[in-house]
Amino acid sequence: MSTAGDAAAGARMAVGTFTAVPVRVERVDRAVAGWAMLWAPVLGAALGAVCGAAAAAGTLLGLPSVLAALLGTGLAALLTRGLHLDGLADLADGLGSGRPAEGALEVMRRSDIGPFGVVTLVLVLGAQVLALGRLAEVSPWAAVAGAAVAGAAGRLAVLLACTPRTPPARPDGLGALVAGTVGPARAAAACAGTAVLCLAGLAVSPGFAAACAGAAAAGILVAVLLLRRAVRRLGGVTGDVLGALAESAATAALVVAAGASAWV
């Protein structure tokens, strides 16, 4: 298949993997998976903007900012089928189990959520709601731009975890399919695209655009630290690890953007 065909198939795979939008995916292989990971930050930015707009609209309609942000955060979970949140909870349970790699992976395969997963979800969702609510208080554009950058940073973290230096933890599953499919040039292009997206903060102020850039960098740093921990414990990445990276990076970016908004 041509490069254009790979890119189109990758876009469909990305939509099917990262959102709840029903799409027909006719071909799934490592070439397509690499393109899907490249599309991921674009989808993350779009989803973040939609959810930020929902929070901003709720605030403009007179809802308390926290309630409006709760609706926006809930919309994000709905649009992604909660898959990233599920991965975050599973990874928390796996790492928190204290078991060796095989035992931790077995814990992560279970359909139930343990105490570590519950506590992690409460903290992460609480942080997302409060941070998005703060941005909505600043201005509607702050909520939209901040959430878009956070969404892009979350999926950029997934893309960066799919470079050749990171192995899969298992020989099957999503982690095995996408691990090592993103080369340096594509990773650099995705980073540059996310940096350009931070200019959306200019709709609020130059200072907020800089804050968005710092927020994206903070999100990636948190994801890198979490990825190192997961690889050391599990031996590589899984679909759950990728979901956890997306939520962790996005949450960190939102929190930093919200905190910085008080100074810009």
C-alpha positions in Angstrom: 0.0 0.0 0.0 1.2 3.6 -0.7 2.3 6.0 2.0 -0.9 7.9 1.5 -2.9 4.7 1.9 -0.9 3.8 5.1 -1.6 7.3 6.5 -5.4 7.0 5.7 -5.5 3.6 7.3 -3.6 4.9 10.3 -6.0 7.7 10.7 -8.9 5.3 10.8 -7.0 3.1 13.3 -6.3 6.1 15.5 -9.9 7.1 15.6 -11.0 3.6 16.4 -8.3 3.3 19.1 -8.4 6.7 20.8 -12.1 7.6 20.5 -15.5 6.1 20.7 -16.3 7.1 17.1 -17.2 3.9 15.1 -15.0 3.5 12.1 -14.3 0.7 9.7 -10.7 -0.4 10.1 -9.8 -2.7 7.2 -6.1 -3.2 7.8 -4.1 -3.3 11.0 -0.4 -3.9 10.9 2.7 -2.2 12.2 3.0 0.2 9.3 -0.5 1.4 9.9 0.0 1.4 13.6 3.0 3.8 13.2 0.7 6.2 11.4 -2.0 5.8 14.0 0.4 6.9 16.7 1.4 9.9 14.6 -2.3 10.9 14.3 -2.8 10.4 18.0 -1.7 13.9 19.2 -4.0 15.5 16.5 -6.9 13.6 17.8 -5.9 14.4 21.4 -5.9 18.1 20.6 -9.3 17.9 19.0 -10.9 15.9 21.8 -9.3 18.3 24.4 -10.7 21.3 22.5 -14.2 19.9 22.5 -14.1 19.1 26.2 -12.6 22.4 27.0 -15.3 24.1 24.9 -18.0 22.1 26.9 -16.6 23.4 30.2 -16.4 26.9 28.8 -19.9 26.8 27.5 -21.2 25.6 30.9 -19.5 28.4 32.7 -20.9 31.0 30.2 -24.4 29.5 30.8 -24.1 30.2 34.5 -23.0 26.9 35.9 -20.4 26.9 38.6 -17.0 26.4 37.0 -16.3 23.1 38.8 -19.6 21.7 37.7 -19.0 22.8 34.1 -15.5 21.2 34.2 -17.0 18.0 35.6 -19.3 17.9 32.5 -16.3 18.5 30.3 -14.3 15.8 32.0 -17.2 13.4 31.7 -17.5 14.2 28.0 -13.8 13.3 27.6 -14.4 9.9 29.3 -17.5 9.3 27.1 -15.7 10.2 23.8 -12.8 7.8 24.6 -15.0 5.0 26.2 -12.9 5.5 29.3 -10.2 3.3 27.9 -7.3 5.5 29.0 -8.8 5.7 32.5 -9.1 2.0 32.6 -5.5 1.6 31.6 -4.4 4.0 34.3 -6.3 2.1 36.9 -4.9 -1.2 35.7 -1.4 0.0 35.7 -1.8 1.4 39.2 -3.1 -1.9 40.4 -0.3 -3.8 38.7 2.5 -1.6 40.0 0.9 -1.4 43.4 0.6 -5.2 43.7 4.3 -5.5 44.4 4.5 -8.6 42.3 7.2 -9.5 39.8 6.5 -8.7 36.1 4.4 -11.7 35.2 2.3 -11.3 38.4 1.8 -7.6 37.8 0.8 -8.2 34.2 -1.7 -10.8 35.4 -3.2 -8.3 37.8 -3.5 -5.8 35.0 -5.4 -8.3 32.8 -8.2 -8.7 35.3 -11.5 -6.9 34.5 -12.0 -5.6 38.1 -10.3 -2.5 39.6 -8.4 -2.8 42.9 -7.8 -0.2 45.6 -4.8 1.3 44.0 -6.7 1.8 40.8 -9.7 3.4 42.6 -7.5 5.9 44.5 -5.6 6.8 41.4 -8.8 7.4 39.4 -10.2 9.6 42.1 -7.1 11.7 42.4 -6.6 12.1 38.6 -10.2 12.9 37.8 -10.4 15.3 40.7 -7.2 17.1 39.5 -8.6 17.2 35.9 -11.9 18.7 37.1 -10.4 21.3 39.4 -7.8 22.3 36.8 -10.2 22.6 33.9 -12.6 24.6 36.2 -9.8 27.0 37.0 -9.1 27.5 33.3 -12.8 28.1 32.6 -12.8 30.8 35.3 -10.0 32.6 33.6 -11.7 32.7 30.2 -13.4 30.4 27.7 -10.3 30.5 25.4 -8.1 29.5 28.3 -10.3 26.4 28.8 -10.3 25.5 25.2 -6.5 26.1 24.6 -5.4 24.5 27.8 -7.5 21.4 27.3 -6.4 21.1 23.7 -2.7 21.3 24.7 -3.3 18.8 27.5 -5.0 16.4 25.1 -2.2 16.7 22.6 0.4 16.2 25.3 -1.3 13.1 26.5 -1.3 11.4 23.1 2.2 12.7 22.4 3.3 10.8 25.4 1.8 7.6 23.9 3.6 8.3 20.6 7.0 8.8 22.3 6.5 5.5 24.2 6.3 3.8 20.8 9.9 4.6 19.7 12.3 1.7 19.1 14.0 2.1 22.4 10.9 0.9 24.3 10.0 -2.8 24.0 6.6 -4.5 24.5 5.9 -6.2 27.8 4.1 -9.1 26.1 4.3 -10.7 22.6 0.7 -9.9 21.9 -1.8 -7.1 22.4 -1.7 -3.4 21.5 1.6 -2.8 23.1 3.3 -5.4 20.9 1.6 -4.0 17.8 2.7 -0.4 18.3 6.0 -0.7 20.2 8.9 0.6 18.0 6.7 1.8 15.2 7.6 5.5 15.6 10.9 6.6 14.2 12.9 9.7 15.3 11.7 11.9 12.4 8.0 11.3 13.2 8.6 11.8 16.9 10.3 15.1 16.2 7.5 16.2 13.9 4.9 15.4 16.5 6.8 17.3 19.2 7.0 20.3 16.8 3.3 20.1 16.1 2.5 20.1 19.8 4.8 23.1 20.3 3.0 25.0 17.6 -0.4 24.1 19.1 0.7 25.9 22.3 0.5 29.2 20.3 -3.3 28.8 20.7 -2.7 30.3 24.1 -2.1 33.6 22.4 -5.9 33.9 22.3 -5.6 34.6 26.1 -2.2 36.3 26.3 1.5 35.7 25.3 2.1 34.6 28.9 -0.6 32.0 28.7 0.9 30.6 25.4 4.2 30.2 27.3 2.3 28.6 30.1 0.8 26.1 27.6 4.3 25.2 26.4 5.5 24.7 29.9 2.4 22.6 30.7 3.0 20.3 27.7 6.6 19.9 28.7 5.6 19.0 32.3 3.1 16.5 31.0 5.7 14.8 28.9 8.2 14.7 31.8 5.6 13.0 34.1 4.9 10.5 31.3 8.6 9.8 30.8 9.0 9.1 34.6 6.0 6.8 34.6 7.2 5.0 31.5 10.6 4.3 33.0 8.9 2.9 36.1 6.6 0.7 34.0 9.4 -0.6 31.8 11.5 -1.5 34.8 8.7 -3.3 36.5 6.9 -4.9 33.5 9.7 -5.2 31.0 8.0 -2.9 28.4 4.7 -1.3 27.4 1.2 -2.7 27.1 -2.0 -1.1 26.0 -2.7 -0.3 29.7 0.6 1.5 30.0 -0.1 3.6 27.0 -3.5 4.6 28.4 -1.9 5.5 31.7 0.7 7.6 30.0 -2.1 9.5 28.1 -4.0 10.3 31.3 -1.0 11.1 33.4 0.5 13.5 30.9 -2.8 15.2 30.1 -3.6 15.7 33.8 -0.1 17.1 34.6 -0.4 19.5 31.7 -3.8 20.7 32.8 -2.7 21.2 36.4 0.4 23.2 35.3 -1.6 25.3 32.9 -4.2 26.0 35.6 -1.5 26.9 38.1 0.3 29.2 35.7 -2.9 31.0 34.7 -2.8 32.9 38.0 0.5 34.5 36.9 -0.2 35.3 33.3 
